[in-house]
Amino acid sequence: MKHYDAIIIGAGQAGTPLAKKLAEAGMKTAIIEKRMVGGTCIIDGCTPTK
């Protein structure tokens, strides 16, 4: 069994930067994402693209 200091559920707009900051602080970090990294808004178009 693997052990982590932090597990982040969702790799959306906040999850990925949070995981990076925690890893840079020396924490063993994992991200759990059901679909694609970036989150629903970026991938499926909630964030305005024009």
PDB file with one MODEL, atoms N, CA, C and O in Angstrom:
MODEL        1
ATOM      1  N   MET A   1       0.838  -1.167   0.000  1.00  0.00           N
ATOM      2  CA  MET A   1       0.000   0.000   0.000  1.00  0.00           C
ATOM      3  C   MET A   1       0.889   1.238   0.000  1.00  0.00           C
ATOM      4  O   MET A   1       1.871   1.312   0.739  1.00  0.00           O
ATOM      5  N   LYS A   2       0.527   2.220  -0.849  1.00  0.00           N
ATOM      6  CA  LYS A   2       1.293   3.464  -0.905  1.00  0.00           C
ATOM      7  C   LYS A   2       0.740   4.449   0.111  1.00  0.00           C
ATOM      8  O   LYS A   2      -0.458   4.453   0.394  1.00  0.00           O
ATOM      9  N   HIS A   3       1.608   5.274   0.653  1.00  0.00           N
ATOM     10  CA  HIS A   3       1.211   6.282   1.632  1.00  0.00           C
ATOM     11  C   HIS A   3       1.558   7.671   1.097  1.00  0.00           C
ATOM     12  O   HIS A   3       2.631   7.890   0.534  1.00  0.00           O
ATOM     13  N   TYR A   4       0.621   8.601   1.289  1.00  0.00           N
ATOM     14  CA  TYR A   4       0.799   9.970   0.811  1.00  0.00           C
ATOM     15  C   TYR A   4       0.548  10.945   1.961  1.00  0.00           C
ATOM     16  O   TYR A   4      -0.185  10.644   2.903  1.00  0.00           O
ATOM     17  N   ASP A   5       1.167  12.107   1.861  1.00  0.00           N
ATOM     18  CA  ASP A   5       0.896  13.180   2.814  1.00  0.00           C
ATOM     19  C   ASP A   5      -0.380  13.918   2.430  1.00  0.00           C
ATOM     20  O   ASP A   5      -1.105  14.408   3.295  1.00  0.00           O
ATOM     21  N   ALA A   6      -0.652  13.995   1.123  1.00  0.00           N
ATOM     22  CA  ALA A   6      -1.849  14.690   0.638  1.00  0.00           C
ATOM     23  C   ALA A   6      -2.380  13.975  -0.596  1.00  0.00           C
ATOM     24  O   ALA A   6      -1.612  13.540  -1.454  1.00  0.00           O
ATOM     25  N   ILE A   7      -3.698  13.859  -0.674  1.00  0.00           N
ATOM     26  CA  ILE A   7      -4.369  13.316  -1.855  1.00  0.00           C
ATOM     27  C   ILE A   7      -5.364  14.365  -2.312  1.00  0.00           C
ATOM     28  O   ILE A   7      -6.225  14.794  -1.543  1.00  0.00           O
ATOM     29  N   ILE A   8      -5.244  14.776  -3.566  1.00  0.00           N
ATOM     30  CA  ILE A   8      -6.116  15.804  -4.121  1.00  0.00           C
ATOM     31  C   ILE A   8      -7.085  15.136  -5.076  1.00  0.00           C
ATOM     32  O   ILE A   8      -6.682  14.428  -5.999  1.00  0.00           O
ATOM     33  N   ILE A   9      -8.362  15.369  -4.842  1.00  0.00           N
ATOM     34  CA  ILE A   9      -9.398  14.797  -5.695  1.00  0.00           C
ATOM     35  C   ILE A   9      -9.799  15.863  -6.707  1.00  0.00           C
ATOM     36  O   ILE A   9     -10.379  16.889  -6.351  1.00  0.00           O
ATOM     37  N   GLY A  10      -9.485  15.607  -7.959  1.00  0.00           N
ATOM     38  CA  GLY A  10      -9.813  16.531  -9.029  1.00  0.00           C
ATOM     39  C   GLY A  10      -8.603  17.333  -9.471  1.00  0.00           C
ATOM     40  O   GLY A  10      -7.946  17.989  -8.663  1.00  0.00           O
ATOM     41  N   ALA A  11      -8.319  17.273 -10.760  1.00  0.00           N
ATOM     42  CA  ALA A  11      -7.173  17.988 -11.318  1.00  0.00           C
ATOM     43  C   ALA A  11      -7.653  19.175 -12.140  1.00  0.00           C
ATOM     44  O   ALA A  11      -7.179  19.402 -13.253  1.00  0.00           O
ATOM     45  N   GLY A  12      -8.577  19.916 -11.597  1.00  0.00           N
ATOM     46  CA  GLY A  12      -9.108  21.089 -12.281  1.00  0.00           C
ATOM     47  C   GLY A  12      -8.233  22.310 -12.066  1.00  0.00           C
ATOM     48  O   GLY A  12      -7.029  22.191 -11.835  1.00  0.00           O
ATOM     49  N   GLN A  13      -8.839  23.475 -12.143  1.00  0.00           N
ATOM     50  CA  GLN A  13      -8.090  24.724 -12.078  1.00  0.00           C
ATOM     51  C   GLN A  13      -7.378  24.914 -10.748  1.00  0.00           C
ATOM     52  O   GLN A  13      -6.356  25.599 -10.710  1.00  0.00           O
ATOM     53  N   ALA A  14      -7.861  24.349  -9.675  1.00  0.00           N
ATOM     54  CA  ALA A  14      -7.208  24.497  -8.371  1.00  0.00           C
ATOM     55  C   ALA A  14      -6.398  23.267  -7.975  1.00  0.00           C
ATOM     56  O   ALA A  14      -5.392  23.394  -7.276  1.00  0.00           O
ATOM     57  N   GLY A  15      -6.811  22.092  -8.402  1.00  0.00           N
ATOM     58  CA  GLY A  15      -6.168  20.862  -7.956  1.00  0.00           C
ATOM     59  C   GLY A  15      -4.722  20.715  -8.385  1.00  0.00           C
ATOM     60  O   GLY A  15      -3.866  20.335  -7.585  1.00  0.00           O
ATOM     61  N   THR A  16      -4.447  21.016  -9.644  1.00  0.00           N
ATOM     62  CA  THR A  16      -3.096  20.855 -10.156  1.00  0.00           C
ATOM     63  C   THR A  16      -2.104  21.830  -9.511  1.00  0.00           C
ATOM     64  O   THR A  16      -1.036  21.396  -9.080  1.00  0.00           O
ATOM     65  N   PRO A  17      -2.421  23.147  -9.428  1.00  0.00           N
ATOM     66  CA  PRO A  17      -1.480  24.047  -8.747  1.00  0.00           C
ATOM     67  C   PRO A  17      -1.286  23.703  -7.271  1.00  0.00           C
ATOM     68  O   PRO A  17      -0.187  23.846  -6.735  1.00  0.00           O
ATOM     69  N   LEU A  18      -2.354  23.252  -6.619  1.00  0.00           N
ATOM     70  CA  LEU A  18      -2.237  22.860  -5.214  1.00  0.00           C
ATOM     71  C   LEU A  18      -1.290  21.678  -5.068  1.00  0.00           C
ATOM     72  O   LEU A  18      -0.431  21.674  -4.187  1.00  0.00           O
ATOM     73  N   ALA A  19      -1.442  20.677  -5.926  1.00  0.00           N
ATOM     74  CA  ALA A  19      -0.562  19.510  -5.872  1.00  0.00           C
ATOM     75  C   ALA A  19       0.888  19.913  -6.096  1.00  0.00           C
ATOM     76  O   ALA A  19       1.785  19.392  -5.431  1.00  0.00           O
ATOM     77  N   LYS A  20       1.127  20.826  -7.016  1.00  0.00           N
ATOM     78  CA  LYS A  20       2.487  21.292  -7.292  1.00  0.00           C
ATOM     79  C   LYS A  20       3.085  21.984  -6.067  1.00  0.00           C
ATOM     80  O   LYS A  20       4.227  21.714  -5.698  1.00  0.00           O
ATOM     81  N   LYS A  21       2.324  22.866  -5.442  1.00  0.00           N
ATOM     82  CA  LYS A  21       2.818  23.583  -4.252  1.00  0.00           C
ATOM     83  C   LYS A  21       3.127  22.617  -3.114  1.00  0.00           C
ATOM     84  O   LYS A  21       4.150  22.750  -2.443  1.00  0.00           O
ATOM     85  N   LEU A  22       2.247  21.649  -2.898  1.00  0.00           N
ATOM     86  CA  LEU A  22       2.467  20.677  -1.826  1.00  0.00           C
ATOM     87  C   LEU A  22       3.711  19.825  -2.110  1.00  0.00           C
ATOM     88  O   LEU A  22       4.495  19.544  -1.204  1.00  0.00           O
ATOM     89  N   ALA A  23       3.882  19.422  -3.362  1.00  0.00           N
ATOM     90  CA  ALA A  23       5.053  18.625  -3.732  1.00  0.00           C
ATOM     91  C   ALA A  23       6.335  19.436  -3.560  1.00  0.00           C
ATOM     92  O   ALA A  23       7.346  18.919  -3.085  1.00  0.00           O
ATOM     93  N   GLU A  24       6.285  20.718  -3.952  1.00  0.00           N
ATOM     94  CA  GLU A  24       7.458  21.576  -3.781  1.00  0.00           C
ATOM     95  C   GLU A  24       7.802  21.774  -2.307  1.00  0.00           C
ATOM     96  O   GLU A  24       8.958  22.017  -1.960  1.00  0.00           O
ATOM     97  N   ALA A  25       6.791  21.668  -1.439  1.00  0.00           N
ATOM     98  CA  ALA A  25       7.010  21.797   0.003  1.00  0.00           C
ATOM     99  C   ALA A  25       7.511  20.492   0.620  1.00  0.00           C
ATOM    100  O   ALA A  25       7.709  20.408   1.832  1.00  0.00           O
ATOM    101  N   GLY A  26       7.716  19.474  -0.221  1.00  0.00           N
ATOM    102  CA  GLY A  26       8.271  18.220   0.259  1.00  0.00           C
ATOM    103  C   GLY A  26       7.248  17.160   0.631  1.00  0.00           C
ATOM    104  O   GLY A  26       7.611  16.117   1.176  1.00  0.00           O
ATOM    105  N   MET A  27       5.977  17.409   0.348  1.00  0.00           N
ATOM    106  CA  MET A  27       4.942  16.428   0.678  1.00  0.00           C
ATOM    107  C   MET A  27       4.780  15.432  -0.468  1.00  0.00           C
ATOM    108  O   MET A  27       4.824  15.804  -1.640  1.00  0.00           O
ATOM    109  N   LYS A  28       4.594  14.179  -0.115  1.00  0.00           N
ATOM    110  CA  LYS A  28       4.312  13.149  -1.116  1.00  0.00           C
ATOM    111  C   LYS A  28       2.838  13.293  -1.481  1.00  0.00           C
ATOM    112  O   LYS A  28       1.960  13.091  -0.643  1.00  0.00           O
ATOM    113  N   THR A  29       2.574  13.646  -2.744  1.00  0.00           N
ATOM    114  CA  THR A  29       1.243  14.075  -3.163  1.00  0.00           C
ATOM    115  C   THR A  29       0.737  13.226  -4.316  1.00  0.00           C
ATOM    116  O   THR A  29       1.502  12.833  -5.198  1.00  0.00           O
ATOM    117  N   ALA A  30      -0.569  12.945  -4.299  1.00  0.00           N
ATOM    118  CA  ALA A  30      -1.224  12.225  -5.388  1.00  0.00           C
ATOM    119  C   ALA A  30      -2.447  13.008  -5.845  1.00  0.00           C
ATOM    120  O   ALA A  30      -3.108  13.670  -5.044  1.00  0.00           O
ATOM    121  N   ILE A  31      -2.740  12.927  -7.140  1.00  0.00           N
ATOM    122  CA  ILE A  31      -3.950  13.524  -7.701  1.00  0.00           C
ATOM    123  C   ILE A  31      -4.821  12.392  -8.222  1.00  0.00           C
ATOM    124  O   ILE A  31      -4.337  11.481  -8.894  1.00  0.00           O
ATOM    125  N   ILE A  32      -6.104  12.455  -7.907  1.00  0.00           N
ATOM    126  CA  ILE A  32      -7.070  11.498  -8.434  1.00  0.00           C
ATOM    127  C   ILE A  32      -7.994  12.265  -9.368  1.00  0.00           C
ATOM    128  O   ILE A  32      -8.646  13.223  -8.953  1.00  0.00           O
ATOM    129  N   GLU A  33      -8.051  11.849 -10.620  1.00  0.00           N
ATOM    130  CA  GLU A  33      -8.878  12.524 -11.614  1.00  0.00           C
ATOM    131  C   GLU A  33      -9.646  11.490 -12.418  1.00  0.00           C
ATOM    132  O   GLU A  33      -9.062  10.531 -12.924  1.00  0.00           O
ATOM    133  N   LYS A  34     -10.933  11.678 -12.536  1.00  0.00           N
ATOM    134  CA  LYS A  34     -11.795  10.740 -13.256  1.00  0.00           C
ATOM    135  C   LYS A  34     -11.630  10.864 -14.766  1.00  0.00           C
ATOM    136  O   LYS A  34     -11.636   9.867 -15.488  1.00  0.00           O
ATOM    137  N   ARG A  35     -11.484  12.096 -15.229  1.00  0.00           N
ATOM    138  CA  ARG A  35     -11.396  12.326 -16.677  1.00  0.00           C
ATOM    139  C   ARG A  35     -10.029  12.880 -17.050  1.00  0.00           C
ATOM    140  O   ARG A  35      -9.005  12.266 -16.751  1.00  0.00           O
ATOM    141  N   MET A  36     -10.008  14.047 -17.707  1.00  0.00           N
ATOM    142  CA  MET A  36      -8.756  14.648 -18.174  1.00  0.00           C
ATOM    143  C   MET A  36      -8.271  15.725 -17.207  1.00  0.00           C
ATOM    144  O   MET A  36      -9.070  16.413 -16.571  1.00  0.00           O
ATOM    145  N   VAL A  37      -6.961  15.856 -17.109  1.00  0.00           N
ATOM    146  CA  VAL A  37      -6.384  16.915 -16.288  1.00  0.00           C
ATOM    147  C   VAL A  37      -6.761  18.252 -16.915  1.00  0.00           C
ATOM    148  O   VAL A  37      -6.661  18.428 -18.129  1.00  0.00           O
ATOM    149  N   GLY A  38      -7.190  19.181 -16.090  1.00  0.00           N
ATOM    150  CA  GLY A  38      -7.625  20.487 -16.563  1.00  0.00           C
ATOM    151  C   GLY A  38      -9.007  20.824 -16.068  1.00  0.00           C
ATOM    152  O   GLY A  38      -9.351  21.996 -15.916  1.00  0.00           O
ATOM    153  N   GLY A  39      -9.804  19.802 -15.814  1.00  0.00           N
ATOM    154  CA  GLY A  39     -11.137  20.017 -15.273  1.00  0.00           C
ATOM    155  C   GLY A  39     -12.195  20.229 -16.338  1.00  0.00           C
ATOM    156  O   GLY A  39     -11.885  20.434 -17.512  1.00  0.00           O
ATOM    157  N   THR A  40     -13.428  20.177 -15.919  1.00  0.00           N
ATOM    158  CA  THR A  40     -14.564  20.270 -16.827  1.00  0.00           C
ATOM    159  C   THR A  40     -14.608  21.607 -17.550  1.00  0.00           C
ATOM    160  O   THR A  40     -14.838  21.640 -18.759  1.00  0.00           O
ATOM    161  N   CYS A  41     -14.396  22.697 -16.850  1.00  0.00           N
ATOM    162  CA  CYS A  41     -14.522  24.023 -17.475  1.00  0.00           C
ATOM    163  C   CYS A  41     -13.510  24.221 -18.595  1.00  0.00           C
ATOM    164  O   CYS A  41     -13.864  24.717 -19.664  1.00  0.00           O
ATOM    165  N   ILE A  42     -12.278  23.848 -18.369  1.00  0.00           N
ATOM    166  CA  ILE A  42     -11.251  24.055 -19.401  1.00  0.00           C
ATOM    167  C   ILE A  42     -11.457  23.089 -20.552  1.00  0.00           C
ATOM    168  O   ILE A  42     -11.369  23.496 -21.710  1.00  0.00           O
ATOM    169  N   ILE A  43     -11.730  21.819 -20.272  1.00  0.00           N
ATOM    170  CA  ILE A  43     -11.852  20.799 -21.301  1.00  0.00           C
ATOM    171  C   ILE A  43     -13.151  20.948 -22.081  1.00  0.00           C
ATOM    172  O   ILE A  43     -13.140  20.856 -23.308  1.00  0.00           O
ATOM    173  N   ASP A  44     -14.253  21.172 -21.409  1.00  0.00           N
ATOM    174  CA  ASP A  44     -15.569  21.189 -22.054  1.00  0.00           C
ATOM    175  C   ASP A  44     -16.072  22.583 -22.416  1.00  0.00           C
ATOM    176  O   ASP A  44     -17.141  22.704 -23.014  1.00  0.00           O
ATOM    177  N   GLY A  45     -15.341  23.628 -22.075  1.00  0.00           N
ATOM    178  CA  GLY A  45     -15.650  24.933 -22.582  1.00  0.00           C
ATOM    179  C   GLY A  45     -16.409  25.899 -21.691  1.00  0.00           C
ATOM    180  O   GLY A  45     -16.982  26.856 -22.211  1.00  0.00           O
ATOM    181  N   CYS A  46     -16.446  25.707 -20.377  1.00  0.00           N
ATOM    182  CA  CYS A  46     -17.100  26.683 -19.503  1.00  0.00           C
ATOM    183  C   CYS A  46     -16.328  27.990 -19.476  1.00  0.00           C
ATOM    184  O   CYS A  46     -16.929  29.064 -19.430  1.00  0.00           O
ATOM    185  N   THR A  47     -15.001  27.912 -19.503  1.00  0.00           N
ATOM    186  CA  THR A  47     -14.165  29.105 -19.503  1.00  0.00           C
ATOM    187  C   THR A  47     -14.250  29.730 -20.902  1.00  0.00           C
ATOM    188  O   THR A  47     -14.036  29.033 -21.894  1.00  0.00           O
ATOM    189  N   PRO A  48     -14.556  31.027 -21.000  1.00  0.00           N
ATOM    190  CA  PRO A  48     -14.643  31.661 -22.326  1.00  0.00           C
ATOM    191  C   PRO A  48     -13.344  31.493 -23.112  1.00  0.00           C
ATOM    192  O   PRO A  48     -12.251  31.680 -22.579  1.00  0.00           O
ATOM    193  N   THR A  49     -13.482  31.146 -24.357  1.00  0.00           N
ATOM    194  CA  THR A  49     -12.299  30.908 -25.182  1.00  0.00           C
ATOM    195  C   THR A  49     -12.086  32.000 -26.220  1.00  0.00           C
ATOM    196  O   THR A  49     -11.109  31.957 -26.968  1.00  0.00           O
ATOM    197  N   LYS A  50     -12.970  32.961 -26.276  1.00  0.00           N
ATOM    198  CA  LYS A  50     -12.834  34.027 -27.286  1.00  0.00           C
ATOM    199  C   LYS A  50     -12.770  35.365 -26.630  1.00  0.00           C
ATOM    200  O   LYS A  50     -12.656  36.383 -27.314  1.00  0.00           O
TER     201      LYS A  50
ENDMDL
END
